[in-house]
Amino acid sequence: MKKTLLAASAAAFLGCALACSPALADGPYRNPDNKNPKDPGEGTYPVPYKKPVVAEVTAQLKAIRDFMDGATPTRIVDKRSGAPVTDLSKPNRDAVFQPSAGDYGIQVYEMGVVHSGLLKAAEVTGDAGFTAMSRRHFDFFAQTLPYFRAQEQAFHLERGNSFSRFLDPRSLDDAGSMCAALIRARLAKVGPDLKPMIDTCSDWVANKQFRLEDGTMARKRPQEVSLWADDMYMSIPALAEMGRLSGNRKHFDDAVNNVIGMSSRMFNPQLGLYTHGWHANHPDAPRFYWARANGWAVLAMSDLLDVLPKDHSGYPKVLAQLRASIKGIAELQSGSGLWHQMIDRNDSYLETSASAIFTYVIAHAVNQGWISATTYGSIAQAGWAGLSTRITAQGQVEGTCVGTTLASDMVYYYHRPTSADALHGYGPALLAGAEIIKLVTNPAFEVQHKVRTYHYLPKGGQTDYREHH
């Protein structure tokens, strides 16, 4: 009986492991950049270990774009009958945004990352088609905001109103990520002027979100006073973009102070990692290093540095913090180029969204000159090698951990399911692919394939490989 139970438990664990970790693309792969097919020193790899090809990366970005465009309808329907609602002169209590086939809400924070990724892809490729979906979504918002405001005034639906996040925001998740995306789109002249929505989400982030006494963004869940590393992304980029849009340096000050306040409580300098969260009532609780939380943290700092004036007193502090974080993350990359769900636990599954964020941030930091191309260029390239195998021909992004709360036990994190319907992976994959194109075409350095691996060499740099000829 005991052996039967053990066998059943093992089978259940294996089933979860398989469900939580989709298989990589069929391998093994041989590196096509090695032109000697009989080279006995060439390895084989579980992912396409090669210099990324711009046309191939662009094709995957277009596949994601097309999938997202087809999966996100912008129509109003009656939630009971499913019939289209076309008369916007009188509010219907049952009118809602038409649901998407997957979990792709058009105003959720994850969609803010998608729009930011589409803007980046358009910038890098020169293809304005990447922002067509953003224009469609934003036109829909401009056209329907008055209708859903009238619906709320008539029926007081609160969270039942499809526009609730921008009629009555209640958290950083409601406001921060989309706020940053809307400001970026406005400055790029993509879509209509959504100033009313920008004003609402900006006001929440700057003035209404619960904070610690020192101004650090905080939550009242799951403990009475908690910090989440996720909230670095849900607040800091919005504050940064508010500073860029308005020219008011108080927003830059606020963003820098939140980097410092959150990092002082959640960053482990010995590991170079962020714990998922921190509780005021037990600040020395066990730490859980969830990968996507680390992703949100470094993405927030990267976004801030993009717009923070270089003469701001906080610039070197944020840059130093980002460099320390990237170092800790880079050292834990797996042999597939991806990173683990619990980033410091290599028996946890390989997770897509965090891997995409890390790939983007490392590549972007190299392109911006914040970190050494020689040291980190090939790490970003390897990240894309792994990430590219998680993007299907149809443009779906597989292997992404679903929404995850701040938890207090490792079992929960290990067994969070993955899904191609988890929107968290799509925006980061767009960002990563666009930045990889910039990386391999960056005129500041050349990518050399020497001794069966890759070296990012600053233009004009000299190395000597004569002994290998």
Secondary structure, 3 states (H helix, E strand, C coil): CHHHHHHHHHHHHHHHHHHHCCCCCCCCEECCCCCCCCCCCCCEECCCCCCCCHHHHHHHHHHHHHHHHHHCCCCEEECCCCCECCCCCCCCCCEEECCCCCECCCCCHHHHHHHHHHHHHHHHHCCHHHHHHHHHHHHHHHHHHHHHHHHHHHHCCHHHCCCHHHHCCCCHHHHHHHHHHHHHHHHCCCCCCCHHHHHHHHHHHHHHCCECCCCCECECCCCCCEEECHHHHHHHHHHHHHHHHHCCHHHHHHHHHHHHHHHHHHEECCCCEECCEEECCCCCCCCCCEHHHHHHHHHHHHHHHHHCCCCCCCHHHHHHHHHHHHHHHHCCCCCCCCEECECCCCCCCEEHHHHHHHHHHHHHHHHHCCCCHHHHHHHHHHHHHHHHCCECCCCCECCCECCCCCCCCHHHHHCCCECCCEHHHHHHHHHHHHHHHHHHCCCCEEEEEECCEEEEEECCCCCCCHHHC
